[in-house]
Amino acid sequence: QVGLHSGAVHTGQWQSCPDFCFWDRPLIELDGKTMGIVGYGAIGSAVGAVAQALGMKLLVTARHEKPVPEGARFVSLPELLAQSDFISLHTPAIDGKPLINRENIAKMKDGVIFVNTSRGNNVDEEALLEGLNSGKIRGAGLDVYAEEPAKNEALLNHPNVSCTPHIGAATKEAQKRIGQEIVSIIESM
């Protein structure tokens, strides 16, 4: 709810509050919560390290079992879905049925917060919207969408969804790395 609370400061709601501390929606402490990482490559493992630094328990799943840091556990996808308070998706594009679909959403812990920075086709957006509307999914953070630019108005305007316009690799540094990787691939041919 960072955007909501930033807006509250900018519109003077905090300043008119009789207390020094102001919040407009319930907040969540991360310490002690469980972060589930689906896909444990460079980005997934970096997100996991941040989660552990914030005091979160870490569950990991991927196509192939990988070493995980001390205190983390490699688990099956159903176990990760059932036990995670937060789920962050870091898989390549999946052919066929989206990984996050009605069946897998039903396996999730009630009130989960879901983040997708992987690929838009990995998530059934209608199933995600149903999960949000029912409260099964408390909130979602999305940087990628089934169609881009994103057109699912119900999802984009949902009060419990934070949306960014596929900016995960938009920094100058990331663009430079991508260019260098392309050159390296061409040179190796």
N, C-alpha and C positions, 0 to 999 in steps of 0.2 A: 504493500500500500504506500510505497514511496511517493508515487505521483500524486495520489490523493492527499497525502499530508503536506507535500510541497505546495500544492494548490491552496490548502488551508492556511498555510503561512502567508502565501502571496495575497490572499483575499482578506487577511486580518483576523481570521477566526482564532488563531492561537493568541494573538495580542489582546483579544477581547475576553479571553478565558480567565477566570479568577485564579487559576493555578498556574504554576510555572511549567507544568508538564501537560501536554495536550495530545489526545488521540481521538480520532473520529470512528475508527473501526477496531475491533479486537486485534491484537498483535500476537505474534508467535515467537517464543524464545527457541533458538536453534539448538542450544546445548542440550544433549541428551536425546534429541530426536534422531530418527534413522533416515539417512540418505541412501536411496537406491540408484546406482549408476548402471544403465543399460548400454553396453558398449564401452570397452575399457582400453581404448587407444590413448594417444597423446592427450587429447582434450578431456576424455572421460576420467583419466587418471589425475589430471590437473584439477578438475572439479572435485574429485574425491579428496585430494590433498587439502583443498580449501575447506571442504566440509569437515574433515577431521580436525583441522586447525580451529574450527569454530565449536568443537566439542561434540560433533555429531558422530553417531555410529555409522559405519559404512558397510553396505552390502553391494556386491558387484556381480553382474552376469554378462556374459559375452558368448559368442558362438563357440569359442574354444577356451577352456580354463586357462587362466593366466595367474602369475604370482600377484598377490595383493599385499599392501603394506600391513605392518603389525596392527592388530586391532580390527582389521577388516575381514570380511568373509566372502568367499566366492560361493554363490548359491544359484539354484535354478531360477528361471524367470517367474514361475508361480510363487515361489517362496519370497522373492524380492517384491513382487506386486502386493502380496498379503501383509508384509511386515514394514514396508517403507512409509514414512510420513511425507517424504518428498521423493519424486522420481525424476531423474534427468536422463534424457534420451540422447545417445551419442553414437548412433549406428550409421553405416552407409545406407544409401537408398536400397530398399527391400523390394524385390519383384513380387508381384502378386498381392495377397491380402495384407493390409497394413498391420504392423505389429501391435499398435495401440488401436484396438477395435472393441466392440461391445463385449465380447467374451473376456478379453484381458482387463478391460475396465471393471467388469463385475468382480474380478479377482482382487482388485485393489482394496487397500485399507480405506475405510470410510473417512472422508475429509482430507484425502491426499492432495498435495500440491504437485502439479505436473509441469515440467519444462521440456520444450522441444527446440533444440538448436541443431538437430541433425538434418533431416530431409522432410519436406512436407508430406510426401506420399507415404511416410511411415506411420501416419496418424489418420484415422477415419474421423474427419472433422465433425460429422453429424453425431457420431458416437461420443466424441469429446463434449460436444454441446449438450447432449442428453445427460452426460455425467455431471457437467457443471450445473445444469438446471435442476437436477435431482439432489444436488449436494454431495453426491458420491465423491466428486472432485471439488475441493474447496476453491481452488484457483489454478490458473494456468499462465505460464509465460511462454510466448511463442515468438520465434524469430524467422521461422520458415512455415510455408503454407502449401496446401495441395495445388493451388494455382497462385501464381505470382505475376503482378501484384495481387495481393489477397482480395477476394471478392465476397467472402462469406460474411455478410453484414451482421448476421445474428452473433457470430463468433467474435468479430472485430469490435462490436459494441457491447459485448457482455460485460457487466460491471466487475466480474471476477477474473478477467483476462487482461494481461498486460501484453501488448503487441509492439514489436519493433519491425522495421522493414528490411529483413534479411541483411542485417549489418554485421553479422558475426565475423566477416573477413573484410570489413570496409576501411580499416585503418591503412594509412600509407605504408606502415611496416608490413602488414599482412599482404598487401598488394605487391610489394617489392618481393617478398618471399615467394609468392605465387609465380611471379614473373621469372624469378631465378629457377624455380622448380621446372617450369615449362622449358626454359633454355637448357637445363640439365637433361631433361628427357629427350629433347631434339638432338642434342650433342651425342647422346648415348646410342642413337639409332644408326 
